[in-house]
Amino acid sequence: MRCCRMFTLLALLVIGTLASAQEGKVSDAKSKKQVLRTAQAKDFSELADRFMKESLALSPVNASQAGYHKHALPGGRVIELDALLDDYSEHGFEEKRQFYRQWQTTFHGVDRNKLNPEEDADWQIIDDNISLSLLDLQRVEKYKHNPTIYVEDIGNALFLPMTQAYASKEVRLGHVLARVGEIPTAVKQAKTVLVDADPIFVSTAIEENDGNVDLIETTLKEEIPAASPLAEKYAAVAPSAIQALQDFSQWLKDDLGKRPPSRTWRLGKEFYPDKFRYVLETPVTPEQILADAERELKEVRAEMLRLAMPMHKQMYPDHSDHGDLPSHERENLVVGEVLERISDDHVQPDQLFNQVNSDLAGITQFIRQKNIVGLSDRHNLKVIPTPVFMRHLLRGGFPQRSAARAQRRSRILGDTHRARHAEGRSRVQAAGVQQLRPEVAEHPRSHARPLHPV
Ligand SMILES: [Zn+2]
């Protein structure tokens, strides 16, 4: 994989030399390449398209996620990205840094006055994306401090080809097994580049890594037809991959987890404002957003009380309107009581997926009927249980906390029934649902990364 990317860069350099020889006047090597690249592209969108595809080819797991499966190299050879893992060596990260720096120079050389408004918007998105990648690779250096990125990448790498439909099942399983075969190398690389980590990242990575082992030992194994070439390949690659993953968990616990962390899970003031700007693409500062949110919170809470009052009266006829309480506590109590009663009406655990699927159908129908937005005829949205390797994303959210809160409240109220109820509900929520992304990378926007914990 690395040699292929090197080849791409080399090829560009060779063409660059030829073109600049004709140009004659450009002295700086960088601007030569820049002029060349700009001239090479018929227009901006061709440049943007090439950037997007090359950056995805540099991160095959992201490519699977974005739905970009085959990457054509300049010589015409096509690589199957779904069969590759990312290069997690220091050299691999350096290559990414170089790649984004070069493209940043290229895009900064584009004359934005000549772009139409849509292209100019794309330019901004791409520029922010490049800045975000460089912020991470050069300053935050998450890859040195967060083991969950490797564990989640490996999980996604195996899981995505199993659940997408870009090729026949046999081909996709072949891709997954090729990736399984690369796991020992990937783990070895991750161990080399990881320096230290916040304890929460270490424990989360260990937990999610169990999900990866299970994915290979159970989920993948069940998909492989017995006595097939795929079964032979599985037998050849699975044991050492499982061993490598188990060793990695042990190493996380005994080695990385014992090193004093040089930073916490928070990005902090040093990096957060930049990340905020690149992700949200807004000139507004985090402080301004916080002030706006705090002001709006007051208005929203007042509105919630206004809406809850008539329901509270109906649901709890023997309660007063709690007008004797200070306003903040009154809002908490009245709205809390009403929400509590509303949440009593919920689907049972074994009916959750049916319910979500029927809700989905209902919402789709509503959007079509009311002509809210145009929906294509493609049906590639699946509702599936959240795989173990990505469950921390939910666990970090409200489900556990809401259960704990409900249990605490129940203890105060001495209502064991409600406590059981809350527990059941949290189990359902923890099972969660996972929406798969559409399998097409049509636009640089699909390149945008989700906002990570700050
Ligand atoms: Zn009340």
Residues whose N, C-alpha, C, O or C-beta is under 5 A from the ligand:
A	BS01	ZN	Y316 H319 S320 E337
